[in-house]
Amino acid sequence: MTGEAASEAPAPGPEENTSGVAQAPTEPSEEGAASQTATQEEQAPTQTATQEEQAPTQTATQEEQAPTATPEAPAPAAAKPAPPSEDLPSIPLRLTVEDVSDSSVTVSWEPPERLGRLGLQGYLLELRREGASEWVPVNDRPVMVTQQTLRNLALGDKFFLRVAAVSSAGAGPPAALDQPVHIREIVEPPKIRVPRHLRQTYIREVGETINLQIPFQGNPKPQASWTHDGHALDSQRVSVHTGDKDSIFFIRSAQRSDSGRYELTVRLDNLEARAAINILVTEKPGPPSSIKLLDVWGCNAALEWTPPQDTGNTELLGYTVQKADKKTGQWFTVLERYHPTTCTVSELIVGNSYSFRVFSENLCGLSASAAVTKELAHIQKADIAAKLKRFVARDFSEAPSFTQPLVDHTTTPGYSTQLSCSVRASPKVRAGAPRGPGGGGRRAEDSGPASLPKPADGLAGPAPAHNRPSRPVTMSPQPKIIWMKNNMNIQGDPKYRAFSEQGVCTLEIRKPSPFDSGVYTCKAVNVLGEATADCRLEVKAAATH
């Protein structure tokens, strides 16, 4: 019963007020009395009716003048005596207005301290418009909630509210508001919502359309105005359309003079909101004022130029340097977005003549024209004389030496075996030797491979053809290879075959027998010295049974 639950009751319109006034009794006691009591009161004498009419008038006057909620004393009933005060509930406590909007009002209260012996049946909320004397019930029957909302109210309405606790014995004294409730439009402070892309400088090129929609909020509808750099807008250049929720800013063809700071101001009574938008209208820059060829050396050319007088209403991103050969006339880019005003162009082709030009560049692109050098850069051929150093022949001749000696060996009778070693001995080179066949002829003694001596008894043959030197040189005799057994020369013995290939000397012993066992020596001799290598060969006798 004491809990607060929101409920809605439609506010009485003009027709409902008239009917309510006609049906509502004039005595305050009707607030909690039944319909039978009201009928008896209408049948009372004229004097009693007059007193009853004066009673609510005086009571209403007291309610308007009283600073706090006060109970109203019920008028005495003519036909039926008033119920005892112990049966009626006391006045509700803390009647307050919780919320007021442009079409509704919400009030709440607390239960009375005394509910009466017969118990509480609910609460009766009544309304009286300002200037009227009749109280009109808001709800048809008592409700058990302690909070109620009146909806569908008209703007400008002013009225008083009171609430009384009702029991089966009747309505107790009401609690009334000391001030009228005024229904008026809710004021919402103005606020501008600037789109994200307009929170930084808004850049457009000359000739483009500028169409900005800036939303705002406020209630009632605020007044919007624009300024350009603190001055009023030029209506011939800018069109502005302001609606209930936004303002549209439009320029059909932007010019550089349209750049600047635009400020939107939204006002509502004494409240206002401001938002600034920076607009920059740009175009392509002009070319550099002048360009000069400073110097040409080797395959390089030095250039210098001056910045353009018109940057296109924005900062320059740099310069583009190009070169063109006089023969072809085609332009090639050397540098892009180059910030200094001097540069050196390298890797120019010797014997060509070059022209150079420089463009300015900003956000809109390269300048429509370029600054071109008046004179050509001629890349001259330098006089270069080759100074050849005299060739000095080196002597690679050396005494023979064994890089791989002979190794002791054991073999089986009747099976051929080989003894091998490697010898090193570079030939002596002679400068100015005649060429070989087809190159002026060769001497008879040089027709062989490096003029090697004839092999003795077939022990050493000529070097293979692929080992012959390809350069036109003359070499001293290569080392002479001599094979010995037990310090005895065996070059004439047909049992042995000696051959040499690429410095590897090999001695083949055909079908050896135990008699061929011994110490074998390989001796290499040339004009610079000699070297020897020894090994022991053992031929095992065949086993007998």
C-alpha positions in Angstrom: 0.0 0.0 0.0 2.9 2.4 0.7 5.0 1.4 -2.3 5.3 3.8 -5.2 4.2 2.5 -8.6 3.8 4.8 -11.6 0.4 5.0 -13.1 -1.1 7.2 -15.9 -4.3 9.1 -15.9 -5.3 11.3 -18.9 -5.5 15.0 -18.2 -9.0 16.4 -18.6 -9.6 18.4 -21.7 -11.8 21.5 -22.0 -15.0 19.4 -22.5 -14.0 17.0 -19.7 -13.4 20.0 -17.4 -16.9 21.3 -18.1 -18.5 18.0 -17.4 -16.3 17.5 -14.4 -17.2 20.9 -13.0 -20.9 20.2 -13.6 -20.8 16.9 -11.8 -18.4 17.8 -9.0 -20.1 19.0 -5.8 -19.1 22.2 -4.2 -18.7 20.9 -0.6 -15.2 19.7 0.4 -16.9 16.7 2.1 -17.8 15.2 -1.3 -14.1 14.2 -1.8 -14.5 11.1 0.4 -18.3 10.7 0.5 -20.4 8.3 -1.4 -23.0 9.2 -4.2 -25.9 8.7 -1.8 -24.5 11.4 0.5 -24.1 13.8 -2.4 -27.8 13.3 -3.3 -28.9 14.1 0.3 -26.8 17.2 0.2 -28.5 18.4 -2.9 -31.9 18.1 -1.2 -30.7 20.2 1.8 -32.3 23.6 2.5 -31.2 26.7 0.7 -29.4 28.1 3.7 -27.3 24.9 4.0 -26.5 25.0 0.3 -25.4 28.6 0.6 -23.1 27.7 3.5 -21.7 24.8 1.5 -21.0 27.1 -1.5 -19.2 29.6 0.8 -17.2 26.8 2.5 -15.2 25.6 -0.5 -14.6 29.1 -1.7 -13.0 30.0 1.6 -11.2 26.7 1.7 -9.7 27.2 -1.8 -8.6 30.7 -0.9 -6.8 29.3 2.2 -5.2 26.6 0.0 -3.8 29.1 -2.4 -2.4 31.3 0.4 -1.1 28.5 2.6 2.6 27.9 2.2 2.3 24.2 3.0 -0.2 21.4 2.5 -3.1 21.8 5.0 -6.1 19.6 5.6 -9.5 20.9 4.7 -12.3 20.6 7.3 -15.3 18.8 5.9 -18.6 20.7 5.9 -21.3 19.4 8.1 -23.8 17.1 6.4 -27.4 18.2 6.7 -29.0 14.8 6.2 -26.4 12.5 7.7 -24.0 13.2 10.5 -20.2 13.1 9.7 -18.4 9.9 10.6 -16.2 9.9 13.6 -12.6 11.1 13.0 -11.2 7.8 14.2 -12.8 6.1 11.1 -11.2 8.6 8.6 -7.5 8.4 7.6 -5.2 11.4 8.2 -3.7 13.7 5.6 -1.1 12.2 3.2 2.4 13.3 3.8 5.0 15.0 1.5 3.1 15.7 -1.6 5.7 16.7 -4.2 6.2 17.2 -7.9 8.6 14.6 -9.2 8.9 15.7 -12.9 7.4 18.2 -15.3 7.6 18.0 -19.1 5.9 19.8 -21.9 3.0 17.4 -21.8 2.9 15.6 -18.5 3.5 16.0 -14.7 4.4 13.3 -12.1 3.5 13.7 -8.4 4.2 11.5 -5.4 3.3 11.4 -1.8 3.7 9.2 1.3 1.0 7.3 3.2 -0.8 9.1 6.1 0.3 8.5 9.6 -3.2 7.2 10.6 -5.1 4.9 8.2 -8.4 4.8 10.2 -10.1 2.0 12.0 -11.8 0.8 8.8 -8.6 0.6 6.8 -7.4 2.4 3.6 -9.1 1.9 0.3 -6.8 4.1 -1.8 -6.0 7.7 -2.7 -8.0 10.3 -4.7 -6.1 12.8 -6.8 -7.9 16.0 -7.8 -7.0 18.9 -10.1 -8.1 22.6 -10.1 -7.1 24.9 -12.9 -5.8 28.4 -12.1 -8.7 30.8 -11.9 -11.3 28.1 -11.3 -12.9 27.1 -8.0 -14.0 23.5 -8.8 -11.8 20.5 -8.0 -12.0 17.8 -10.7 -11.1 14.1 -9.9 -8.2 12.8 -12.0 -9.1 9.1 -11.5 -12.6 7.6 -11.4 -12.0 5.6 -8.3 -9.4 5.5 -5.5 -6.0 4.0 -6.4 -3.5 2.3 -4.1 -0.3 3.8 -5.6 1.6 6.7 -4.1 2.8 8.1 -7.4 0.7 9.2 -10.4 1.5 10.8 -13.8 -0.9 13.1 -15.7 -0.4 12.9 -19.4 -1.6 14.7 -22.6 -1.5 18.2 -21.0 -1.5 21.3 -23.1 1.4 23.9 -23.1 0.6 26.8 -20.9 -1.6 25.0 -18.5 -1.5 26.1 -14.8 -3.3 24.1 -12.2 -3.2 22.9 -8.5 -3.2 19.3 -7.3 -4.3 17.7 -4.1 -4.6 14.2 -2.8 -6.7 12.6 -0.1 -6.7 9.2 1.6 -10.0 7.3 1.3 -11.5 4.7 3.5 -14.9 3.0 3.6 -16.1 5.8 6.0 -15.1 8.5 3.5 -12.2 10.7 2.4 -9.8 12.2 4.9 -8.4 15.7 4.8 -6.4 16.4 1.5 -2.9 17.5 1.1 -2.5 20.2 -1.6 0.4 21.8 -3.5 1.2 25.4 -2.3 2.3 26.5 -5.9 0.5 25.8 -9.2 2.1 23.4 -11.8 3.0 25.2 -15.0 3.2 23.1 -18.2 5.7 24.8 -20.6 8.2 23.8 -23.3 11.4 22.2 -22.0 14.5 24.2 -22.9 17.3 22.1 -24.3 20.7 24.0 -24.5 22.0 24.4 -28.0 24.9 22.2 -29.1 26.7 21.9 -32.4 28.0 18.5 -33.7 30.8 19.1 -36.1 31.5 16.2 -38.4 34.9 14.5 -38.0 36.2 15.5 -41.4 35.6 19.2 -40.7 37.6 19.2 -37.4 40.7 19.8 -39.5 41.3 22.2 -42.3 38.9 21.5 -45.2 40.8 21.8 -48.5 39.3 22.3 -51.9 40.6 23.3 -55.3 39.6 26.4 -57.2 36.3 25.9 -59.1 35.1 23.0 -56.9 31.8 23.0 -55.0 31.8 23.4 -51.2 28.7 21.9 -49.5 28.8 21.5 -45.8 26.0 20.2 -43.5 26.5 21.0 -39.8 24.0 19.4 -37.5 23.0 21.0 -34.2 20.4 20.5 -31.5 18.3 22.7 -29.1 14.7 23.1 -28.0 13.0 25.2 -28.9 14.5 25.8 -32.3 17.6 28.0 -31.9 18.7 30.8 -34.2 21.8 30.0 -36.4 24.2 32.6 -37.9 27.5 32.4 -39.9 30.5 34.7 -40.1 33.6 34.7 -42.3 36.8 35.9 -40.5 34.6 37.8 -38.0 32.5 39.4 -40.8 29.0 38.7 -42.2 28.9 36.3 -45.2 28.7 37.6 -48.7 25.3 36.5 -49.9 26.4 36.6 -53.5 29.1 34.0 -52.8 27.7 31.9 -50.0 24.2 30.3 -49.6 23.0 29.2 -46.1 19.9 27.2 -45.4 19.1 26.6 -41.7 16.5 23.9 -40.7 15.3 22.6 -37.3 18.3 20.3 -36.8 21.1 21.5 -39.2 22.6 24.3 -41.2 23.8 23.8 -44.8 26.7 26.0 -46.1 27.0 26.0 -49.9 29.4 27.7 -52.4 28.9 26.8 -56.0 32.4 27.6 -57.4 35.1 28.1 -54.8 37.7 30.9 -55.2 40.9 31.6 -53.2 39.1 34.5 -51.5 36.7 32.0 -49.9 39.5 30.6 -47.8 39.4 31.5 -44.1 37.8 30.8 -40.8 34.0 30.3 -40.8 32.1 30.3 -37.5 28.6 29.0 -36.8 26.8 30.4 -33.8 23.6 28.8 -32.5 21.7 30.9 -29.9 18.7 30.1 -27.7 17.7 32.9 -25.4 20.8 33.6 -23.3 22.5 30.3 -24.3 24.7 29.9 -27.4 27.1 27.4 -28.9 29.9 28.1 -31.4 31.9 26.0 -33.9 34.7 27.1 -36.2 35.5 25.5 -39.6 38.7 26.3 -41.5 38.5 26.2 -45.3 41.5 26.4 -47.6 41.0 26.9 -51.4 44.1 26.0 -53.4 45.3 25.8 -57.0 48.5 24.8 -58.8 51.6 26.9 -58.2 53.4 29.1 -60.6 56.8 28.0 -62.1 60.1 29.0 -60.5 61.0 32.6 -61.2 64.3 31.9 -62.9 66.9 29.2 -63.5 70.6 29.4 -64.2 73.2 26.9 -65.3 76.1 27.5 -62.8 78.8 25.1 -63.9 79.6 22.1 -66.1 82.5 19.7 -65.3 83.1 16.1 -66.3 79.7 14.4 -66.6 78.0 16.8 -64.1 76.0 20.1 -64.3 75.1 22.4 -61.4 71.8 24.3 -61.5 70.2 27.1 -59.4 66.7 28.6 -59.4 64.5 30.9 -57.4 61.1 30.0 -55.7 57.9 30.9 -57.5 56.0 34.1 -56.7 52.7 32.2 -56.5 52.6 29.1 -54.4 48.9 28.3 -55.0 47.7 29.5 -51.6 49.5 26.5 -49.9 52.9 25.3 -49.1 55.1 23.8 -51.7 55.9 20.1 -51.6 59.1 20.5 -53.6 60.5 20.8 -57.1 60.8 18.4 -60.0 64.0 18.6 -62.1 64.1 17.2 -65.6 66.8 16.9 -68.3 66.6 16.6 -72.1 69.2 15.5 -74.7 69.5 17.9 -77.6 69.6 14.9 -80.0 66.3 13.3 -78.9 64.5 16.2 -77.2 62.8 13.8 -74.7 62.5 14.9 -71.1 63.5 12.6 -68.2 62.9 13.2 -64.5 66.1 13.5 -62.5 64.7 14.6 -59.0 61.2 14.6 -57.5 59.9 16.7 -54.6 63.3 18.2 -54.1 63.2 21.0 -51.5 66.5 22.9 -52.0 66.8 25.5 -54.8 70.2 24.2 -56.0 71.2 20.7 -57.3 73.8 18.8 -59.2 72.8 16.6 -62.1 75.3 13.7 -62.6 75.8 10.7 -65.0 75.5 12.8 -68.1 76.7 11.2 -71.4 80.0 12.4 -72.8 79.5 14.2 -76.1 75.9 15.2 -75.6 74.3 18.6 -74.9 71.6 18.9 -72.3 68.8 21.3 -71.4 67.2 21.4 -67.9 63.8 22.6 -66.6 62.3 22.8 -63.1 58.6 22.5 -62.0 57.0 23.6 -58.7 54.7 21.2 -56.9 52.0 21.6 -54.2 48.9 19.6 -53.1 47.2 20.3 -56.5 50.1 19.0 -58.5 52.9 20.3 -60.7 52.9 23.9 -62.1 51.4 24.4 -65.5 54.8 25.5 -66.9 58.4 25.2 -66.0 61.6 27.3 -65.9 64.0 26.2 -68.6 67.7 26.9 -68.9 68.7 29.3 -71.7 72.1 27.8 -72.4 73.0 24.1 -73.1 75.3 22.0 -70.9 77.9 20.5 -73.3 79.6 17.4 -72.0 83.1 17.5 -73.6 85.2 14.5 -74.4 88.4 14.6 -72.3 91.8 13.9 -74.0 93.0 10.7 -72.4 96.4 9.3 -73.3 97.0 5.7 -72.3 100.4 5.2 -70.6 101.3 1.5 -70.9 103.9 0.0 -68.6 106.8 -2.0 -70.1 106.2 -5.7 -69.7 108.8 -7.4 -67.6 109.0 -11.1 -68.2 109.3 -13.3 -65.1 111.5 -16.3 -64.8 109.5 -19.3 -63.7 112.3 -21.9 -64.2 113.3 -24.0 -61.2 115.2 -27.2 -60.3 113.1 -30.4 -60.3 111.6 -31.6 -57.1 109.3 -34.5 -56.3 105.9 -33.6 -55.0 104.9 -37.2 -54.5 107.7 -39.7 -53.8 107.8 -43.4 -54.6 106.2 -45.8 -52.1 107.4 -49.3 -51.1 105.4 -51.9 -52.9 104.8 -55.7 -52.6 103.5 -57.7 -55.6 102.8 -61.2 -56.7 104.9 -62.9 -59.4 103.4 -63.1 -62.8 101.3 -59.9 -62.5 102.4 -56.6 -63.9 102.9 -53.8 -61.4 103.6 -50.1 -61.6 105.7 -47.6 -59.6 104.6 -43.9 -59.7 105.8 -40.6 -58.5 105.2 -36.9 -59.4 107.9 -34.4 -60.2 107.7 -30.6 -60.5 110.1 -28.5 -62.7 108.8 -25.3 -64.5 110.4 -24.5 -67.9 112.3 -21.3 -68.5 110.3 -18.8 -70.5 112.0 -16.8 -73.3 110.3 -13.5 -74.4 109.8 -12.7 -78.1 109.3 -16.3 -79.2 107.8 -16.7 -82.7 104.3 -17.9 -83.1 103.3 -21.4 -84.0 101.8 -22.7 -87.2 99.8 -19.9 -88.9 101.6 -17.2 -86.9 104.8 -16.6 -88.8 106.2 -20.2 -88.6 108.3 -21.9 -85.9 111.8 -23.1 -85.9 112.5 -26.7 -86.5 113.8 -27.3 -83.0 110.6 -25.7 -81.6 108.2 -27.9 -83.6 107.9 -30.4 -80.8 106.2 -29.8 -77.5 108.4 -27.2 -75.8 111.6 -28.6 -77.6 111.7 -31.7 -75.5 114.6 -34.1 -76.1 113.8 -37.3 -77.8 113.0 -40.1 -75.3 115.7 -42.6 -74.7 114.9 -46.2 -75.4 111.2 -45.5 -75.1 111.3 -44.5 -71.5 109.9 -41.0 -71.9 107.6 -39.7 -74.6 106.3 -36.2 -75.6 103.7 -34.4 -73.5 100.1 -34.7 -74.7 98.8 -32.1 -77.1 96.4 -30.6 -74.5 99.4 -29.8 -72.2 101.3 -27.8 -74.8 101.5 -24.1 -74.0 99.1 -21.9 -76.0 101.2 -18.8 -75.6 104.0 -18.0 -78.1 106.9 -18.8 -75.8 110.1 -20.8 -75.9 110.9 -23.1 -73.0 114.2 -24.6 -71.8 114.4 -28.5 -71.8 112.1 -30.1 -69.2 113.7 -32.5 -66.7 115.0 -35.8 -68.0 113.6 -38.8 -66.2 116.0 -41.8 -65.5 114.8 -45.0 -63.9 117.3 -47.2 -62.1 117.3 -50.6 -60.2 119.8 -51.0 -57.4 121.6 -47.9 -58.9 121.8 -49.6 -62.4 120.2 -47.8 -65.4 117.4 -49.9 -66.8 116.3 -47.7 -69.7 117.2 -50.2 -72.4 115.6 -53.3 -70.7 112.4 -54.4 -72.6 111.0 -55.8 -69.3 110.4 -52.2 -68.2 108.2 -49.5 -69.8 108.5 -45.9 -68.5 106.1 -43.0 -69.4 105.4 -39.5 -68.0 102.2 -37.4 -68.2 101.6 -34.0 -66.6 104.5 -34.5 -64.2 103.5 -38.0 -63.2 106.3 -40.5 -63.8 105.3 -44.2 -64.0 107.5 -47.3 -64.4 105.7 -50.5 -65.4 107.3 -53.9 -64.7 105.9 -56.6 -66.9 105.2 -60.0 -65.2 107.8 -59.5 -62.3 109.5 -62.5 -60.7 111.4 -62.7 -57.4 114.5 -61.7 -59.3 112.9 -58.3 -60.0 112.8 -57.4 -56.3 115.1 -54.6 -55.2 115.4 -50.8 -54.8 114.1 -48.7 -57.7 115.1 -45.1 -58.2 113.5 -42.3 -60.2 115.9 -39.5 -61.1 114.9 -36.1 -62.6 117.6 -33.9 -64.1 117.5 -30.5 -65.8 120.0 -27.6 -66.3 119.1 -26.2 -62.8 119.6 -29.4 -60.8 118.4 -32.9 -60.2 116.3 -34.9 -57.7 115.8 -38.5 -56.8 113.1 -40.7 -55.3 113.6 -44.4 -54.1 111.3 -47.2 -53.1 111.6 -51.0 -52.4 109.8 -53.6 -54.5 109.3 -57.0 -53.1 108.0 -59.9 -55.3 106.9 -62.8 -53.1 107.6 -66.3 -54.3 104.7 -68.5 -55.1 103.8 -71.0 -52.3 104.6 -74.7 -52.9 102.7 -77.7 -51.6 
